[in-house]
Amino acid sequence: MLESSPGDFADAYAAYAAQGELLPRPEGSFLLEFACGDLALYLLDRCGPYLPTGPARVVIHGLIDPDLTHLEGSPPEQPWAESLGRSSLQGVGQVIAQTRRAVVVDAGLPLVLSCPSYPPYPAGSWTLPVQVGEWLRFTTLSPLHGYRLEKKAERGS
């Protein structure tokens, strides 16, 4: 199992949230439109409806296509990511963390990437055999998932 709840997943990867802008959306839409740098991403909303627009931190999670994912021989000039279709990405990024459930890549924005897996979920089935510091070329499957981090109320306010 990849997550016990959307909140647990968001908390586990909060350090790797992308900073950007949530754009207005039609009421009841299940897609978040999230602008981060030059990218406008459509993310499957994993945190619930009626989230406000404006500045936001969002954990972006994608399942990668293992057949279209491989290590780069030499580092590119810079990491990059571009939208494919409505809710998918391709890009090149440096592995900045590896957990039992995901690989975190800096592709100009932080992305939490996992391999598709099916029960009984053998150990390591969600991740790739990569090391921190290596460069990865990837393509995600659709849809990307978005976990908006709630702003914590400050103590005493």
Salt bridges, closest charged atoms under 4 A:
GLU3 OE2 - ARG46 NH2 2.67
ASP45 OD2 - ARG25 NH2 2.94
GLU72 OE2 - HIS70 NE2 3.53
GLU72 OE2 - ARG137 NE 2.98
